[in-house]
Amino acid sequence: MKRYEVRQNIPDEVSKNLAKYPELIQKLLFYRGISDGESAERFLNPNFETDLHNPFLLPNMQEAVERILFAIKENQKITIYSDYDADGIPAAVALNDFFRKVGFENFDVFLRTFADIFC
């Protein structure tokens, strides 16, 4: 049987540092390792030019980008295959919007649902 534990309370010093935020937000920030106002502000209101991780640090990202660009250039059919969850839907939307923005139309979207998996 799985054992559940209650998370520790936020230390008073951290609560003071994050006082401008509601208690729930303070807890969420603290549990993510954020304990000062500057880090909280950067996390909650990122500068998309400087505060995001370089996506090319992900394994095989360069190869994936090259393959997608080749498929676009050659007008090869692309299927965006995604699952129906909190990261799958936004990822499919981002690719869908990218393809439309660059004028590429030879693609479709397949969202795998719960029924596809278990029925």
C-alpha positions, 0 to 999 in steps of 0.5 A, spaced: 500 500 500 502 506 498 504 511 504 502 518 503 505 524 507 503 531 509 508 536 506 512 540 511 510 547 513 513 553 509 518 556 514 517 563 517 522 566 513 520 563 506 513 565 508 515 572 509 519 572 502 513 570 499 508 575 503 505 578 496 502 571 494 496 568 497 498 562 501 496 557 496 501 560 491 507 560 497 506 553 498 506 551 491 512 555 490 516 553 496 514 545 494 518 547 487 524 549 491 522 557 490 523 561 496 525 568 495 521 573 491 525 574 485 525 567 483 518 567 484 517 573 480 521 570 475 517 563 475 510 566 475 512 572 470 518 569 465 521 573 460 521 568 454 527 571 451 532 569 457 528 565 462 526 559 458 531 553 458 534 551 451 530 546 447 536 544 444 538 541 450 533 535 449 536 529 446 535 528 439 532 535 438 536 537 432 535 531 429 527 532 430 527 539 427 531 537 421 526 532 420 520 536 420 523 541 416 525 536 411 518 534 411 515 541 410 520 542 404 518 536 401 511 536 402 511 530 406 505 528 410 506 529 417 501 526 423 501 530 429 500 524 434 498 526 441 495 524 447 489 527 450 492 530 457 495 536 460 501 536 456 499 532 449 493 537 447 498 544 448 503 540 444 499 538 439 496 545 438 503 548 438 505 544 432 498 545 429 499 553 429 506 552 427 504 548 421 499 553 419 503 559 420 508 557 416 503 555 410 504 548 411 497 544 410 499 537 409 498 535 416 493 532 420 492 531 428 491 524 431 489 525 439 489 518 442 484 518 448 482 514 454 478 509 449 483 508 444 488 505 450 483 501 454 477 499 449 
